[in-house]
Amino acid sequence: MQNKLSIGEMAKLRSVTVDTLRHYDKIGLLKPFHIDPETGYRYYSISQYEVLGTIKELRSIGFSLEEIKQFLTDRNVKKSVQSLQKSMANIQEEIKKLQGIHNILMTRLYNIEHFTNSYSNSDIVIKQFEEREYIQLDRSVAWTDTENLYFGYLELENKIGGIIPALASNKFGDFIKKEYFDEIRQSSDFPLT
């Protein structure tokens, strides 16, 4: 057979592994054009070079091997367009999710930098916020009880449905009674004003 490529040559031409081609053969995605009955060596035709290129391209845009198999079976323009439109919708959804994560990370960085720059020389800062909604635990948690404190954070994170843990953000706060500061003032060498 002229223009036949060994499995190694085909793998090298398309920058895939020999194991990948063997797997594609096993699942019926890309069968060798010829298998030598005496040696069992697999050979591919040069025309299969483009088919393997299509498989690689579809894998890179998120198609599963089963979807690629269906795509390559009884190919027609309508079927190709539908498959590509479905893939585009999946990619757009993934972009939307990644953009949401990007926005969260940008906000997180801004909050950390703002906190570092604003409060670096302050012990206590009293800040007035506009009216806003908040969620709170239905129980108090002592700062000294680290395990329950983390469970409290986890419970609040689940309530707000954050994609990225909100612990290191400006989304958490604490209610501290005035008496707490009175106690500190009485026991401190540096009175609070």
N, C-alpha and C positions, 0 to 999 in steps of 0.2 A: 504494500500500500504506500503510495507516494504521499509526501507531506504529513506523515504521521509523526506525532510527538509522543515521546515517552512521558510517563507520569511526572518524572522529575523535571523534564523540559517544560511541560505545561505549567507545573507549579512555579518554576522560576520565571517564566514569561509573564505570569499574572501576579507574581509576588504573593503566592499563597503557599501553604505547607502541603507536602505530599499527604500527610494525615487528613488534611481538609478534603482533598480530592477523593481519598478513599472513603471518607464519611459521606460525601455527596453521592458517591457511587452506591454505597450501602443503603442510603435512604431513597435512592431513585431520583435524586435531583439532577445529577449530571453523570450519566453512564459513559464509560469509555466507548469510543467508536469501535474499537477492536480489542479483544483479549486473546493473546496468543494461547492456543489450547495446550501447547506443550510446556511453556514456561509460566503461564499465568500472568505474564506482564500485561499491564494496561497501556493502551495507546489511544491518543486523542487525535482528532482531525483538526486541521487549522481552523475550520469553520466553528469549532466549539470554543475557540479562543474568545469570540464575541459573546457567546452564551455565558461563559465564566465571567466576563466583564460585566454583563448585566446582573448576574448573581451578586457580584461584589458591590455594585452600585446600589442595588436594592437593599442589601444588608446594611450598607452605610447610612441609608435613610430610615432604617428601623424596621424593615420587613423581617418577619420570622421566616425560617426555612420553609415551613408549611405554606405560608403566604406566597413565597417566591415560587414554590412548586406549582401552586394554583395559577399564578401569574404566567408561568411559562407553558402551561397546558392549554391547548386550543387558544392561542393568543389571537386577539383582535383589538382593533382600536378602541371600541367601547369599553371592553374589559380593562385595557391598559389605563384609560382615562379614569375609570372608576377606582382602580387600585391606587393610582397616584393621587387622586383627590382625597381618598381616605388617609393616605400617608401624610398629605399636607395638613389635614385637619388634626391628626395626631401631633405633628410637629408644632403647629400653632398652639395647641394645648400645652405642650411641653415648654414652649417659649413663654407662655403666660405664667406658668408655675415658676420658671426660672426668674422671670422679671419680678414676680412677687418676692422671691427669696432675695434677689438683688436689692429691692427696695428696703426689705427688713434689715439687711446687712448695712446698707448706707445709713439708715436711721440709727442703727446700733453704733456705728462708728461716730456719727455726729453726736450722739448722746454722750459717749465716752469722752470724746474730745471736748465737748462743751462742759461736762462735769469737771474734767481735769483743768481746763482753763479758768472756769468760773470760781471753783471752790478750793483751789490749791492752797490758798493762804487763809482759809477760814476753818474754824472749828465747827460752828453751827450756823446754818443759813436759814433764815425764815423767808419763805417765798409764798407769794399770793398767786393762786391759780384761778383761772376762770372756772365757772361752774361746769362740772362734768360728771358723767356716770362712772361708777366704780363697782367692782365686785369684791366682796370680802368673805373671809372664812367665817363660819358660824361659831367659831371657837377661838379662843386666844392661844397663842403659842409663845412659850418663853424662849428668849434668845439663847438661853443657856442649854436648851434641849435641842441639840443640833439635828438629831434624827427626825424629830417631829417638825422642826423648822423646814427641813428639806421636803418632807411629805406635804407640808402646807404649801410650799412653792409649787410642787408638782400638781397639787389639787387646783391651785389657781391657774397654772399654765393650761391644764386640761379644760378649765372653764372658759378661758379666752380663746382656746383653739389655735394657739400659735403654731406656725410651722417650725420655727426655730425657738429653742428655749428662751424665755423672756427674763430669766433670772438676772442677767447682766445688762438690763435695760432700765429705762426710766418708768417701766410699767408697774413696778412694785413699790409699795410704801408701807408705812407702819403708823398706827395710832399710838401716841405716847401721852400718857396722862401728865398734866401739869405737876402733879405731886412728885413725879419721877425727877423732874428738874429741881424741885424744892429739896429733895433728898440729896441730890448731887451737890447743890449749892451749899448745903449744910456740912457736907463731908469734904468739900474741896477747899484747897488753899487759894484757888482762883475763882472767886465768885462769878456766877453767870449774870450778865446784865441784859 
